[in-house]
Amino acid sequence: MENHDERVDAYIAKSADFAKPILNHIRELMHKACPEMCETIKWGMPFFDYKGPISNMAAFKAHCSFGFWKSSLMPDAHNLLKENTVSAMGQMGRITSINDLPPDNVMLEYIRDAAKLNEAGLKVVKPAKSRTELIIPDYFASVLAEHPEAKTTFDNFSYSNKKEYVQWIMEAKTEATREKRIATAMEWLAEGKPRMWKYEQK
């Protein structure tokens, strides 16, 4: 179908059975709210674009997530956008069935609000970060959330050890390389290893 990406078809097809109806429903609502909506894959997950990024969705082992790219600028009449929610959960929390999503009319309202922001050319102004603050990409935080042992190791690491992993992953030039590095990072972190463990003196 027009504006549909075969890579999104493939993503949904390989997702867990519980996730397929959720992802398909969100996808249907995105196109219903904005027929000009386009699909793509970024950081290994489906994104919806209309004059810029609108939202993204993802499937994990036991839940799905969905979030709006510019949620901080959106009107939130139904108090659905949880800005303080962990990145891996998206702004609508853990979604394990279609019943966990807001009613269709509410979802359509929010999607259209997000599209209007892009039509107006509004952008999120991010506050200046301190030099010591390490920014962890959402796609890496999402995978960490699915690997408790690895996340515990990462959280307990020093700033420099965390930075080595984040930079290594962010410097990947292709999605395939990035995903491979993330998978390796999960293995090493689960074993309590820093990024440069091979070069440590024994």
C-alpha positions in Angstrom: 0.0 0.0 0.0 1.1 3.6 -0.6 3.0 5.1 2.3 3.6 1.7 3.8 7.1 0.3 4.2 7.8 -3.4 3.7 10.4 -3.2 6.5 7.6 -2.4 8.9 5.6 -5.4 7.6 8.6 -7.5 8.3 9.1 -6.0 11.8 5.5 -6.8 12.7 5.7 -10.3 11.2 8.6 -11.3 13.4 7.2 -9.7 16.5 5.6 -11.9 19.3 2.0 -13.0 18.6 0.6 -10.7 21.4 2.3 -7.7 19.8 1.1 -8.1 16.2 -2.5 -6.8 16.7 -1.2 -3.9 18.8 1.3 -2.8 16.2 -1.1 -3.3 13.4 -3.7 -1.2 15.2 -1.4 1.6 15.9 -0.2 1.6 12.3 -3.8 1.7 11.1 -4.6 4.7 13.3 -1.5 6.6 12.2 -2.6 6.4 8.5 -6.3 7.0 9.3 -5.4 10.2 11.2 -3.0 11.4 8.5 -3.3 9.7 5.1 0.0 11.4 4.1 1.8 9.6 6.9 4.9 7.8 5.8 6.7 4.9 7.5 10.4 4.1 8.0 12.7 2.1 10.2 15.1 4.0 12.5 17.3 2.4 15.1 15.6 -1.0 14.3 12.1 0.1 15.1 9.1 1.5 13.1 8.8 5.3 12.9 6.0 7.4 11.4 6.8 10.6 9.6 4.8 13.5 8.3 6.9 16.6 7.5 9.2 15.2 10.1 9.1 12.5 12.8 5.7 12.0 14.5 6.0 8.9 16.6 7.6 5.4 16.9 6.5 2.0 18.2 8.4 -1.0 19.3 7.8 -4.6 20.4 9.6 -6.4 23.2 9.4 -9.8 24.8 6.4 -9.0 27.0 5.2 -5.5 26.0 5.0 -2.9 23.3 5.8 0.8 23.5 4.5 3.8 21.7 5.6 7.4 21.9 5.3 10.8 20.2 8.5 12.5 19.0 7.4 16.0 20.2 5.3 15.0 23.2 6.5 17.9 25.2 4.9 20.4 22.8 1.6 18.6 22.4 -1.6 19.5 24.2 -2.4 16.6 26.6 -6.2 16.9 27.2 -6.4 13.4 28.5 -3.2 13.3 30.6 -1.7 10.4 28.6 1.8 11.7 27.9 4.0 10.6 30.7 7.1 12.6 30.2 8.9 11.0 33.1 8.3 7.4 31.9 11.3 5.3 31.3 12.4 5.5 27.7 11.8 1.9 27.0 8.1 2.2 28.0 7.2 5.1 25.8 4.9 7.8 27.0 1.9 5.4 27.3 3.5 2.9 29.5 3.7 -0.9 29.0 1.2 -2.0 26.3 0.4 -5.7 26.4 -2.9 -5.6 24.5 -5.0 -3.2 22.4 -7.1 -2.5 25.6 -4.0 -0.8 27.1 -4.2 1.9 24.3 -6.5 4.9 24.7 -9.8 4.8 22.7 -9.4 5.2 19.0 -11.0 8.7 18.9 -8.5 9.9 21.5 -5.5 8.3 19.7 -6.6 10.0 16.5 -6.9 13.3 18.3 -3.3 13.0 19.6 -1.9 11.9 16.2 -3.5 14.9 14.5 -2.2 17.2 17.2 1.3 15.8 16.5 0.9 16.3 12.8 -0.1 19.9 13.3 3.1 20.6 15.2 5.1 19.4 12.2 3.0 21.4 9.8 3.7 24.5 11.8 7.4 23.7 11.8 7.7 23.7 15.6 10.7 22.0 17.1 11.6 20.8 20.6 14.2 23.1 22.2 16.4 20.9 24.3 18.0 22.5 27.4 21.8 22.8 27.4 23.4 19.7 28.9 26.2 19.9 31.4 29.5 18.6 30.3 29.4 15.8 32.8 26.0 14.5 31.8 26.1 11.4 29.5 23.2 11.2 27.0 22.1 7.6 26.5 20.2 7.1 23.2 16.7 5.8 23.6 17.3 2.8 21.4 20.2 1.7 23.7 18.2 2.4 26.9 15.3 0.3 25.4 17.5 -2.7 25.0 19.1 -2.3 28.4 15.7 -2.3 30.0 15.1 -5.8 28.4 18.4 -7.1 29.9 18.3 -6.6 33.7 21.7 -8.0 34.4 23.3 -5.9 31.7 21.5 -2.8 32.9 22.6 -3.3 36.5 26.2 -3.5 35.4 25.8 -0.5 33.2 24.1 1.6 35.9 26.9 0.7 38.4 29.7 1.6 36.0 31.7 4.7 36.2 31.0 7.6 33.9 34.0 6.8 31.7 33.0 3.1 31.3 29.4 4.1 30.4 30.7 6.6 27.9 32.9 4.1 26.2 29.9 1.8 25.5 27.7 4.7 24.4 30.3 6.2 22.0 31.1 2.8 20.5 27.4 2.1 19.7 26.7 5.6 18.5 29.7 5.6 16.1 28.3 2.6 14.2 27.9 3.7 10.6 25.0 1.4 9.7 22.0 0.0 11.6 23.3 -3.5 11.1 26.6 -2.6 12.8 24.8 -0.8 15.5 22.5 -3.7 16.3 25.5 -6.1 16.3 27.4 -3.8 18.7 24.3 -3.5 21.0 24.0 -7.3 21.1 27.7 -7.7 22.0 27.4 -5.0 24.6 24.5 -6.9 26.3 26.6 -10.0 26.5 29.7 -8.2 27.9 27.6 -6.2 30.4 25.8 -9.3 31.6 29.2 -10.7 32.4 30.2 -7.5 34.2 32.7 -6.5 31.6 33.7 -2.9 30.6 33.9 -2.0 26.9 37.7 -2.3 26.9 38.0 -5.4 29.0 40.2 -7.2 26.5 42.9 -4.6 27.1 42.8 -4.6 30.8 45.9 -5.8 32.7 45.4 -9.2 34.3 
